[in-house]
Amino acid sequence: EIIMTKTNKTHYRTFDDLVIDSFKKNPRLADRFLDLSLKEYKQDKNDAALFLAIKQVAIAKGGFTELAKKTGLSRESLYKTLSANGNPKFNTLKIILESLGYGFVIKPLAKKSA
């Protein structure tokens, strides 16, 4: 997407910008996106992709400054946690997700046939 500014300079929006704007306009889309991201994670174990999904939703739901206030974690810690190289503790991820309005659900796994 290309946006013209008052100075007639071209400003390009990134794909992430478009995704985040979509989540702001339709919060249910963000919910579905996280659900699908978790399902993909169960199959591919790609931490970076899951953390990126959480990061995009966090930005759409007020940004890292707001998330830092809600979680009590620093912005720097949040950026590091949700980076491609993030390695958060379970409790840190729980705090972040709860601050975004999500939680973990424990359920039995489907039995595999022998």
N, C-alpha and C positions, 0 to 999 in steps of 0.2 A: 504494500500500500504506500502511495506517495502522498505527502501532504505539503501543500504550498503555504509558506508563512508570509507574514506581512512584508518581509524584506525580499520576497520572491525567491528565496533560497529554497532548494528542494530538501526536504527532510524525509528520510526513509525510516519506516517503522520496521522493527525486527519481527520475526515470527513470534518470539516470546511476548512482545508487546501486544500483538493481536490475540494471542491465547489469553493473556491476562485480562485484556479488555473484555473478551468474551465471558470470562468467569465473573467479572464485575457485573456485567449485564444480566447474566443468568447463573446464579449461584448453584442451581441444581446441576448445571453442566460441570462445575468444579467437583461436586460430589461424585458424579459419574466418572469423571476423569481419574480421581483418586482410586475409586473402586477398580477400574480397569487397570490402572498402574499397579495396584497390589496383586491383581490376578496375573499380570505379566511377570511381576517379580517372583511369584510362586513358581513360575516355569523357568525363567531365565536367570534368576538370582542376581540381577543387575542392580546393585545398590545405587549406583550413580543415577540411573534412570528414575528410580523410586524417589530419591532425594530431590531430584530436579522437579518432579511432579509436586511434591510437598512444597518446595520453594515457590513454584509458580502460583499455587493456591494461596500460600502465605502472602505473597505480594498483592494478589488480587483482593485479599481480605484485610487490607489495611497497611501492608508493608512490614518491614523488619523492625522499624521503630515501635510500631504498635505491638507487634508480636513480642518484642523485648520487654515492654511494659507488662504485658499479660503473663509472660513466663518467668520474669525475674532473671532471665539470661541476657547477657550483653548481645548487642547487634553482631559484634565480631564473632562471638561464640556461635550464634545462629547461622551466620554465613559459612563458618567453618563446618558446622554440623551438617548443613544441607548442601555442601559442596560435593563434587564428584569423588573427592577423597575422604569425605566424612565417614566417621566411624563412631556414631553416637552410642551412648549407653541406652539400654532399654528405657530407663526412667526419663532420660532427656527427650527421647522420641515421644514417649507418652505425654509428657508435659506440653510439647509443641503441638501434637495432634489435638489434645484436649483444649488447648487455647484457641485452636482453629475450629473447634466444634465437632471433633471426631473422637473416636475411642477404639480400643481394641475389643474384639469379640473372640472368645474361645469357643470352639465347637469341635465335636469329634470328626476325625477324618473318615472319609468313605473307606470302607474295607476293600482291599484289593483281592480280587479272585485268585485262587491258587492255581 
